[in-house]
Amino acid sequence: VPYAMFFNGSYGIHGTYWHSNFGTPMSHGCVNSPTPIAEKLFYWSDPQLPPGKKIVRSSAENPGTLVVVHE
């Protein structure tokens, strides 16, 4: 899936191109977003993806952006 940002194990926020039923449960618990919105969040949030890399993980030195999910 495009622009995946995991915040709790395999739960994450990611772009979704296969449906437009946003606000309706559609997966195992991820937060589905229109792909252009997920792209903006991906490049806005920390930790930033280093040039030439495809993955980055948060650490104690670079904990990332706080995510609060509401029902």
PDB file of N, CA, C and O in Angstrom:
ATOM      1  N   VAL A   1       0.843  -1.172   0.000  1.00  0.00           N
ATOM      2  CA  VAL A   1       0.000   0.000   0.000  1.00  0.00           C
ATOM      3  C   VAL A   1       0.891   1.240   0.000  1.00  0.00           C
ATOM      4  O   VAL A   1       1.991   1.197   0.551  1.00  0.00           O
ATOM      5  N   PRO A   2       0.455   2.318  -0.590  1.00  0.00           N
ATOM      6  CA  PRO A   2       1.304   3.508  -0.673  1.00  0.00           C
ATOM      7  C   PRO A   2       1.314   4.340   0.613  1.00  0.00           C
ATOM      8  O   PRO A   2       0.306   4.457   1.309  1.00  0.00           O
ATOM      9  N   TYR A   3       2.475   4.905   0.903  1.00  0.00           N
ATOM     10  CA  TYR A   3       2.657   5.873   1.995  1.00  0.00           C
ATOM     11  C   TYR A   3       2.203   5.313   3.345  1.00  0.00           C
ATOM     12  O   TYR A   3       1.434   5.948   4.067  1.00  0.00           O
ATOM     13  N   ALA A   4       2.689   4.122   3.672  1.00  0.00           N
ATOM     14  CA  ALA A   4       2.317   3.463   4.929  1.00  0.00           C
ATOM     15  C   ALA A   4       3.131   4.015   6.092  1.00  0.00           C
ATOM     16  O   ALA A   4       4.353   4.140   6.011  1.00  0.00           O
ATOM     17  N   MET A   5       2.429   4.342   7.176  1.00  0.00           N
ATOM     18  CA  MET A   5       3.048   4.836   8.413  1.00  0.00           C
ATOM     19  C   MET A   5       2.442   4.033   9.551  1.00  0.00           C
ATOM     20  O   MET A   5       1.283   4.236   9.911  1.00  0.00           O
ATOM     21  N   PHE A   6       3.225   3.117  10.120  1.00  0.00           N
ATOM     22  CA  PHE A   6       2.709   2.238  11.166  1.00  0.00           C
ATOM     23  C   PHE A   6       2.850   2.892  12.526  1.00  0.00           C
ATOM     24  O   PHE A   6       3.889   3.474  12.840  1.00  0.00           O
ATOM     25  N   PHE A   7       1.796   2.796  13.337  1.00  0.00           N
ATOM     26  CA  PHE A   7       1.814   3.430  14.651  1.00  0.00           C
ATOM     27  C   PHE A   7       1.586   2.457  15.791  1.00  0.00           C
ATOM     28  O   PHE A   7       1.786   2.820  16.950  1.00  0.00           O
ATOM     29  N   ASN A   8       1.169   1.224  15.496  1.00  0.00           N
ATOM     30  CA  ASN A   8       0.965   0.227  16.544  1.00  0.00           C
ATOM     31  C   ASN A   8       1.024  -1.154  15.914  1.00  0.00           C
ATOM     32  O   ASN A   8       0.011  -1.670  15.442  1.00  0.00           O
ATOM     33  N   GLY A   9       2.212  -1.754  15.905  1.00  0.00           N
ATOM     34  CA  GLY A   9       2.363  -3.063  15.272  1.00  0.00           C
ATOM     35  C   GLY A   9       2.053  -2.983  13.797  1.00  0.00           C
ATOM     36  O   GLY A   9       2.682  -2.221  13.064  1.00  0.00           O
ATOM     37  N   SER A  10       1.079  -3.770  13.357  1.00  0.00           N
ATOM     38  CA  SER A  10       0.722  -3.764  11.932  1.00  0.00           C
ATOM     39  C   SER A  10      -0.383  -2.761  11.608  1.00  0.00           C
ATOM     40  O   SER A  10      -0.852  -2.720  10.470  1.00  0.00           O
ATOM     41  N   TYR A  11      -0.813  -1.950  12.581  1.00  0.00           N
ATOM     42  CA  TYR A  11      -1.818  -0.920  12.332  1.00  0.00           C
ATOM     43  C   TYR A  11      -1.132   0.352  11.860  1.00  0.00           C
ATOM     44  O   TYR A  11      -0.130   0.779  12.433  1.00  0.00           O
ATOM     45  N   GLY A  12      -1.673   0.942  10.826  1.00  0.00           N
ATOM     46  CA  GLY A  12      -1.061   2.141  10.291  1.00  0.00           C
ATOM     47  C   GLY A  12      -2.049   3.021   9.553  1.00  0.00           C
ATOM     48  O   GLY A  12      -3.240   2.726   9.449  1.00  0.00           O
ATOM     49  N   ILE A  13      -1.506   4.108   9.050  1.00  0.00           N
ATOM     50  CA  ILE A  13      -2.227   5.016   8.154  1.00  0.00           C
ATOM     51  C   ILE A  13      -1.590   4.809   6.786  1.00  0.00           C
ATOM     52  O   ILE A  13      -0.365   4.782   6.671  1.00  0.00           O
ATOM     53  N   HIS A  14      -2.397   4.667   5.767  1.00  0.00           N
ATOM     54  CA  HIS A  14      -1.833   4.480   4.427  1.00  0.00           C
ATOM     55  C   HIS A  14      -2.805   4.937   3.352  1.00  0.00           C
ATOM     56  O   HIS A  14      -4.008   5.074   3.575  1.00  0.00           O
ATOM     57  N   GLY A  15      -2.236   5.165   2.187  1.00  0.00           N
ATOM     58  CA  GLY A  15      -3.053   5.527   1.035  1.00  0.00           C
ATOM     59  C   GLY A  15      -3.882   4.344   0.581  1.00  0.00           C
ATOM     60  O   GLY A  15      -3.494   3.189   0.754  1.00  0.00           O
ATOM     61  N   THR A  16      -5.034   4.650  -0.005  1.00  0.00           N
ATOM     62  CA  THR A  16      -5.953   3.620  -0.472  1.00  0.00           C
ATOM     63  C   THR A  16      -6.493   4.026  -1.834  1.00  0.00           C
ATOM     64  O   THR A  16      -7.153   5.055  -1.971  1.00  0.00           O
ATOM     65  N   TYR A  17      -6.208   3.216  -2.831  1.00  0.00           N
ATOM     66  CA  TYR A  17      -6.667   3.506  -4.191  1.00  0.00           C
ATOM     67  C   TYR A  17      -7.775   2.559  -4.639  1.00  0.00           C
ATOM     68  O   TYR A  17      -8.338   2.740  -5.718  1.00  0.00           O
ATOM     69  N   TRP A  18      -8.099   1.544  -3.821  1.00  0.00           N
ATOM     70  CA  TRP A  18      -9.035   0.515  -4.247  1.00  0.00           C
ATOM     71  C   TRP A  18     -10.460   0.730  -3.757  1.00  0.00           C
ATOM     72  O   TRP A  18     -11.348  -0.048  -4.104  1.00  0.00           O
ATOM     73  N   HIS A  19     -10.700   1.766  -2.961  1.00  0.00           N
ATOM     74  CA  HIS A  19     -12.073   2.077  -2.558  1.00  0.00           C
ATOM     75  C   HIS A  19     -12.166   3.563  -2.218  1.00  0.00           C
ATOM     76  O   HIS A  19     -11.151   4.251  -2.108  1.00  0.00           O
ATOM     77  N   SER A  20     -13.389   4.044  -2.055  1.00  0.00           N
ATOM     78  CA  SER A  20     -13.601   5.435  -1.643  1.00  0.00           C
ATOM     79  C   SER A  20     -14.633   5.507  -0.515  1.00  0.00           C
ATOM     80  O   SER A  20     -15.312   6.519  -0.344  1.00  0.00           O
ATOM     81  N   ASN A  21     -14.740   4.428   0.244  1.00  0.00           N
ATOM     82  CA  ASN A  21     -15.694   4.352   1.353  1.00  0.00           C
ATOM     83  C   ASN A  21     -15.042   4.800   2.658  1.00  0.00           C
ATOM     84  O   ASN A  21     -15.130   4.087   3.658  1.00  0.00           O
ATOM     85  N   PHE A  22     -14.399   5.949   2.673  1.00  0.00           N
ATOM     86  CA  PHE A  22     -13.677   6.412   3.845  1.00  0.00           C
ATOM     87  C   PHE A  22     -14.648   6.659   4.987  1.00  0.00           C
ATOM     88  O   PHE A  22     -15.725   7.226   4.798  1.00  0.00           O
ATOM     89  N   GLY A  23     -14.242   6.218   6.195  1.00  0.00           N
ATOM     90  CA  GLY A  23     -15.091   6.309   7.368  1.00  0.00           C
ATOM     91  C   GLY A  23     -15.828   5.012   7.651  1.00  0.00           C
ATOM     92  O   GLY A  23     -16.456   4.869   8.700  1.00  0.00           O
ATOM     93  N   THR A  24     -15.754   4.057   6.716  1.00  0.00           N
ATOM     94  CA  THR A  24     -16.357   2.742   6.875  1.00  0.00           C
ATOM     95  C   THR A  24     -15.241   1.734   7.091  1.00  0.00           C
ATOM     96  O   THR A  24     -14.279   1.734   6.323  1.00  0.00           O
ATOM     97  N   PRO A  25     -15.325   0.861   8.117  1.00  0.00           N
ATOM     98  CA  PRO A  25     -14.266  -0.145   8.299  1.00  0.00           C
ATOM     99  C   PRO A  25     -14.082  -0.977   7.027  1.00  0.00           C
ATOM    100  O   PRO A  25     -15.039  -1.541   6.495  1.00  0.00           O
ATOM    101  N   MET A  26     -12.835  -1.043   6.550  1.00  0.00           N
ATOM    102  CA  MET A  26     -12.552  -1.747   5.299  1.00  0.00           C
ATOM    103  C   MET A  26     -11.363  -2.706   5.403  1.00  0.00           C
ATOM    104  O   MET A  26     -11.102  -3.456   4.462  1.00  0.00           O
ATOM    105  N   SER A  27     -10.641  -2.698   6.523  1.00  0.00           N
ATOM    106  CA  SER A  27      -9.449  -3.527   6.609  1.00  0.00           C
ATOM    107  C   SER A  27      -9.336  -4.095   8.010  1.00  0.00           C
ATOM    108  O   SER A  27     -10.299  -4.066   8.777  1.00  0.00           O
ATOM    109  N   HIS A  28      -8.186  -4.602   8.340  1.00  0.00           N
ATOM    110  CA  HIS A  28      -7.968  -5.216   9.646  1.00  0.00           C
ATOM    111  C   HIS A  28      -7.748  -4.195  10.757  1.00  0.00           C
ATOM    112  O   HIS A  28      -7.416  -4.581  11.877  1.00  0.00           O
ATOM    113  N   GLY A  29      -7.920  -2.934  10.487  1.00  0.00           N
ATOM    114  CA  GLY A  29      -7.784  -1.927  11.523  1.00  0.00           C
ATOM    115  C   GLY A  29      -6.967  -0.716  11.119  1.00  0.00           C
ATOM    116  O   GLY A  29      -6.832   0.221  11.906  1.00  0.00           O
ATOM    117  N   CYS A  30      -6.424  -0.712   9.926  1.00  0.00           N
ATOM    118  CA  CYS A  30      -5.656   0.445   9.473  1.00  0.00           C
ATOM    119  C   CYS A  30      -6.578   1.632   9.200  1.00  0.00           C
ATOM    120  O   CYS A  30      -7.784   1.477   9.004  1.00  0.00           O
ATOM    121  N   VAL A  31      -5.984   2.800   9.196  1.00  0.00           N
ATOM    122  CA  VAL A  31      -6.697   4.020   8.842  1.00  0.00           C
ATOM    123  C   VAL A  31      -6.449   4.262   7.360  1.00  0.00           C
ATOM    124  O   VAL A  31      -5.351   4.658   6.969  1.00  0.00           O
ATOM    125  N   ASN A  32      -7.453   4.029   6.545  1.00  0.00           N
ATOM    126  CA  ASN A  32      -7.344   4.234   5.105  1.00  0.00           C
ATOM    127  C   ASN A  32      -7.539   5.706   4.784  1.00  0.00           C
ATOM    128  O   ASN A  32      -8.388   6.370   5.380  1.00  0.00           O
ATOM    129  N   SER A  33      -6.763   6.212   3.852  1.00  0.00           N
ATOM    130  CA  SER A  33      -6.822   7.617   3.470  1.00  0.00           C
ATOM    131  C   SER A  33      -6.720   7.715   1.963  1.00  0.00           C
ATOM    132  O   SER A  33      -6.086   6.869   1.333  1.00  0.00           O
ATOM    133  N   PRO A  34      -7.331   8.731   1.368  1.00  0.00           N
ATOM    134  CA  PRO A  34      -7.071   8.941  -0.059  1.00  0.00           C
ATOM    135  C   PRO A  34      -5.553   9.091  -0.261  1.00  0.00           C
ATOM    136  O   PRO A  34      -4.885   9.766   0.522  1.00  0.00           O
ATOM    137  N   THR A  35      -5.029   8.476  -1.285  1.00  0.00           N
ATOM    138  CA  THR A  35      -3.585   8.446  -1.493  1.00  0.00           C
ATOM    139  C   THR A  35      -2.934   9.826  -1.474  1.00  0.00           C
ATOM    140  O   THR A  35      -1.871   9.956  -0.867  1.00  0.00           O
ATOM    141  N   PRO A  36      -3.495  10.872  -2.097  1.00  0.00           N
ATOM    142  CA  PRO A  36      -2.843  12.185  -2.021  1.00  0.00           C
ATOM    143  C   PRO A  36      -2.739  12.729  -0.590  1.00  0.00           C
ATOM    144  O   PRO A  36      -1.769  13.410  -0.259  1.00  0.00           O
ATOM    145  N   ILE A  37      -3.722  12.437   0.249  1.00  0.00           N
ATOM    146  CA  ILE A  37      -3.685  12.872   1.652  1.00  0.00           C
ATOM    147  C   ILE A  37      -2.626  12.075   2.407  1.00  0.00           C
ATOM    148  O   ILE A  37      -1.858  12.647   3.180  1.00  0.00           O
ATOM    149  N   ALA A  38      -2.578  10.762   2.189  1.00  0.00           N
ATOM    150  CA  ALA A  38      -1.564   9.932   2.839  1.00  0.00           C
ATOM    151  C   ALA A  38      -0.158  10.373   2.445  1.00  0.00           C
ATOM    152  O   ALA A  38       0.752  10.352   3.273  1.00  0.00           O
ATOM    153  N   GLU A  39       0.024  10.766   1.204  1.00  0.00           N
ATOM    154  CA  GLU A  39       1.334  11.249   0.750  1.00  0.00           C
ATOM    155  C   GLU A  39       1.741  12.504   1.519  1.00  0.00           C
ATOM    156  O   GLU A  39       2.885  12.616   1.959  1.00  0.00           O
ATOM    157  N   LYS A  40       0.818  13.440   1.683  1.00  0.00           N
ATOM    158  CA  LYS A  40       1.134  14.666   2.423  1.00  0.00           C
ATOM    159  C   LYS A  40       1.494  14.349   3.871  1.00  0.00           C
ATOM    160  O   LYS A  40       2.463  14.895   4.399  1.00  0.00           O
ATOM    161  N   LEU A  41       0.721  13.467   4.523  1.00  0.00           N
ATOM    162  CA  LEU A  41       1.025  13.073   5.896  1.00  0.00           C
ATOM    163  C   LEU A  41       2.382  12.380   5.987  1.00  0.00           C
ATOM    164  O   LEU A  41       3.151  12.624   6.916  1.00  0.00           O
ATOM    165  N   PHE A  42       2.666  11.524   5.023  1.00  0.00           N
ATOM    166  CA  PHE A  42       3.920  10.763   5.004  1.00  0.00           C
ATOM    167  C   PHE A  42       5.124  11.697   4.999  1.00  0.00           C
ATOM    168  O   PHE A  42       6.068  11.498   5.764  1.00  0.00           O
ATOM    169  N   TYR A  43       5.098  12.698   4.154  1.00  0.00           N
ATOM    170  CA  TYR A  43       6.244  13.608   4.049  1.00  0.00           C
ATOM    171  C   TYR A  43       6.236  14.700   5.123  1.00  0.00           C
ATOM    172  O   TYR A  43       7.249  15.368   5.326  1.00  0.00           O
ATOM    173  N   TRP A  44       5.112  14.886   5.809  1.00  0.00           N
ATOM    174  CA  TRP A  44       5.023  15.863   6.890  1.00  0.00           C
ATOM    175  C   TRP A  44       5.499  15.288   8.221  1.00  0.00           C
ATOM    176  O   TRP A  44       6.106  15.991   9.028  1.00  0.00           O
ATOM    177  N   SER A  45       5.217  13.996   8.442  1.00  0.00           N
ATOM    178  CA  SER A  45       5.472  13.383   9.745  1.00  0.00           C
ATOM    179  C   SER A  45       6.927  12.941   9.906  1.00  0.00           C
ATOM    180  O   SER A  45       7.674  12.813   8.936  1.00  0.00           O
ATOM    181  N   ASP A  46       7.297  12.714  11.163  1.00  0.00           N
ATOM    182  CA  ASP A  46       8.624  12.196  11.503  1.00  0.00           C
ATOM    183  C   ASP A  46       8.491  10.743  11.941  1.00  0.00           C
ATOM    184  O   ASP A  46       7.415  10.332  12.374  1.00  0.00           O
ATOM    185  N   PRO A  47       9.558   9.958  11.838  1.00  0.00           N
ATOM    186  CA  PRO A  47      10.873  10.334  11.337  1.00  0.00           C
ATOM    187  C   PRO A  47      10.856  10.472   9.824  1.00  0.00           C
ATOM    188  O   PRO A  47      10.132   9.757   9.132  1.00  0.00           O
ATOM    189  N   GLN A  48      11.650  11.385   9.326  1.00  0.00           N
ATOM    190  CA  GLN A  48      11.734  11.620   7.889  1.00  0.00           C
ATOM    191  C   GLN A  48      12.455  10.459   7.211  1.00  0.00           C
ATOM    192  O   GLN A  48      13.382   9.877   7.772  1.00  0.00           O
ATOM    193  N   LEU A  49      12.024  10.138   6.017  1.00  0.00           N
ATOM    194  CA  LEU A  49      12.641   9.084   5.229  1.00  0.00           C
ATOM    195  C   LEU A  49      13.947   9.612   4.639  1.00  0.00           C
ATOM    196  O   LEU A  49      13.924  10.575   3.872  1.00  0.00           O
ATOM    197  N   PRO A  50      15.098   8.998   4.983  1.00  0.00           N
ATOM    198  CA  PRO A  50      16.368   9.474   4.428  1.00  0.00           C
ATOM    199  C   PRO A  50      16.425   9.275   2.915  1.00  0.00           C
ATOM    200  O   PRO A  50      15.815   8.346   2.386  1.00  0.00           O
ATOM    201  N   PRO A  51      17.156  10.146   2.218  1.00  0.00           N
ATOM    202  CA  PRO A  51      17.296   9.989   0.765  1.00  0.00           C
ATOM    203  C   PRO A  51      17.842   8.608   0.417  1.00  0.00           C
ATOM    204  O   PRO A  51      18.781   8.121   1.046  1.00  0.00           O
ATOM    205  N   GLY A  52      17.250   7.997  -0.576  1.00  0.00           N
ATOM    206  CA  GLY A  52      17.700   6.695  -1.053  1.00  0.00           C
ATOM    207  C   GLY A  52      17.187   5.515  -0.243  1.00  0.00           C
ATOM    208  O   GLY A  52      17.485   4.369  -0.579  1.00  0.00           O
ATOM    209  N   LYS A  53      16.423   5.764   0.812  1.00  0.00           N
ATOM    210  CA  LYS A  53      15.898   4.681   1.648  1.00  0.00           C
ATOM    211  C   LYS A  53      14.424   4.448   1.353  1.00  0.00           C
ATOM    212  O   LYS A  53      13.728   5.343   0.874  1.00  0.00           O
ATOM    213  N   LYS A  54      13.951   3.226   1.645  1.00  0.00           N
ATOM    214  CA  LYS A  54      12.545   2.892   1.451  1.00  0.00           C
ATOM    215  C   LYS A  54      11.807   2.696   2.765  1.00  0.00           C
ATOM    216  O   LYS A  54      10.582   2.576   2.782  1.00  0.00           O
ATOM    217  N   ILE A  55      12.559   2.662   3.878  1.00  0.00           N
ATOM    218  CA  ILE A  55      11.948   2.437   5.184  1.00  0.00           C
ATOM    219  C   ILE A  55      12.738   3.176   6.247  1.00  0.00           C
ATOM    220  O   ILE A  55      13.953   3.337   6.133  1.00  0.00           O
ATOM    221  N   VAL A  56      12.046   3.619   7.273  1.00  0.00           N
ATOM    222  CA  VAL A  56      12.690   4.233   8.437  1.00  0.00           C
ATOM    223  C   VAL A  56      11.865   3.846   9.656  1.00  0.00           C
ATOM    224  O   VAL A  56      10.640   3.749   9.583  1.00  0.00           O
ATOM    225  N   ARG A  57      12.539   3.627  10.766  1.00  0.00           N
ATOM    226  CA  ARG A  57      11.857   3.288  12.013  1.00  0.00           C
ATOM    227  C   ARG A  57      12.143   4.365  13.045  1.00  0.00           C
ATOM    228  O   ARG A  57      13.220   4.961  13.057  1.00  0.00           O
ATOM    229  N   SER A  58      11.185   4.603  13.894  1.00  0.00           N
ATOM    230  CA  SER A  58      11.405   5.573  14.967  1.00  0.00           C
ATOM    231  C   SER A  58      12.383   4.978  15.973  1.00  0.00           C
ATOM    232  O   SER A  58      12.584   3.765  16.035  1.00  0.00           O
ATOM    233  N   SER A  59      12.980   5.859  16.752  1.00  0.00           N
ATOM    234  CA  SER A  59      13.940   5.442  17.774  1.00  0.00           C
ATOM    235  C   SER A  59      13.809   6.389  18.958  1.00  0.00           C
ATOM    236  O   SER A  59      13.042   7.350  18.904  1.00  0.00           O
ATOM    237  N   ALA A  60      14.548   6.124  20.019  1.00  0.00           N
ATOM    238  CA  ALA A  60      14.525   7.012  21.183  1.00  0.00           C
ATOM    239  C   ALA A  60      15.013   8.402  20.800  1.00  0.00           C
ATOM    240  O   ALA A  60      14.508   9.398  21.316  1.00  0.00           O
ATOM    241  N   GLU A  61      15.987   8.479  19.903  1.00  0.00           N
ATOM    242  CA  GLU A  61      16.533   9.768  19.468  1.00  0.00           C
ATOM    243  C   GLU A  61      15.624  10.475  18.470  1.00  0.00           C
ATOM    244  O   GLU A  61      15.648  11.702  18.367  1.00  0.00           O
ATOM    245  N   ASN A  62      14.824   9.709  17.734  1.00  0.00           N
ATOM    246  CA  ASN A  62      13.936  10.255  16.708  1.00  0.00           C
ATOM    247  C   ASN A  62      12.590   9.533  16.823  1.00  0.00           C
ATOM    248  O   ASN A  62      12.280   8.657  16.016  1.00  0.00           O
ATOM    249  N   PRO A  63      11.785   9.910  17.843  1.00  0.00           N
ATOM    250  CA  PRO A  63      10.588   9.121  18.157  1.00  0.00           C
ATOM    251  C   PRO A  63       9.437   9.223  17.169  1.00  0.00           C
ATOM    252  O   PRO A  63       8.499   8.431  17.252  1.00  0.00           O
ATOM    253  N   GLY A  64       9.471  10.141  16.265  1.00  0.00           N
ATOM    254  CA  GLY A  64       8.384  10.258  15.311  1.00  0.00           C
ATOM    255  C   GLY A  64       7.291  11.199  15.773  1.00  0.00           C
ATOM    256  O   GLY A  64       7.413  11.852  16.810  1.00  0.00           O
ATOM    257  N   THR A  65       6.234  11.263  15.005  1.00  0.00           N
ATOM    258  CA  THR A  65       5.103  12.150  15.247  1.00  0.00           C
ATOM    259  C   THR A  65       4.032  11.412  16.038  1.00  0.00           C
ATOM    260  O   THR A  65       3.696  10.274  15.709  1.00  0.00           O
ATOM    261  N   LEU A  66       3.497  12.039  17.069  1.00  0.00           N
ATOM    262  CA  LEU A  66       2.441  11.447  17.872  1.00  0.00           C
ATOM    263  C   LEU A  66       1.193  11.254  17.013  1.00  0.00           C
ATOM    264  O   LEU A  66       0.771  12.162  16.297  1.00  0.00           O
ATOM    265  N   VAL A  67       0.612  10.065  17.095  1.00  0.00           N
ATOM    266  CA  VAL A  67      -0.619   9.734  16.374  1.00  0.00           C
ATOM    267  C   VAL A  67      -1.701   9.461  17.393  1.00  0.00           C
ATOM    268  O   VAL A  67      -1.515   8.631  18.283  1.00  0.00           O
ATOM    269  N   VAL A  68      -2.832  10.144  17.281  1.00  0.00           N
ATOM    270  CA  VAL A  68      -3.989   9.907  18.138  1.00  0.00           C
ATOM    271  C   VAL A  68      -5.149   9.551  17.223  1.00  0.00           C
ATOM    272  O   VAL A  68      -5.550  10.358  16.384  1.00  0.00           O
ATOM    273  N   VAL A  69      -5.690   8.351  17.375  1.00  0.00           N
ATOM    274  CA  VAL A  69      -6.777   7.883  16.531  1.00  0.00           C
ATOM    275  C   VAL A  69      -8.059   7.886  17.357  1.00  0.00           C
ATOM    276  O   VAL A  69      -8.099   7.329  18.455  1.00  0.00           O
ATOM    277  N   HIS A  70      -9.101   8.512  16.826  1.00  0.00           N
ATOM    278  CA  HIS A  70     -10.407   8.564  17.481  1.00  0.00           C
ATOM    279  C   HIS A  70     -11.397   7.738  16.679  1.00  0.00           C
ATOM    280  O   HIS A  70     -11.296   7.647  15.455  1.00  0.00           O
ATOM    281  N   GLU A  71     -12.345   7.141  17.368  1.00  0.00           N
ATOM    282  CA  GLU A  71     -13.411   6.410  16.661  1.00  0.00           C
ATOM    283  C   GLU A  71     -14.467   7.361  16.203  1.00  0.00           C
ATOM    284  O   GLU A  71     -15.450   6.944  15.589  1.00  0.00           O
TER     285      GLU A  71
END
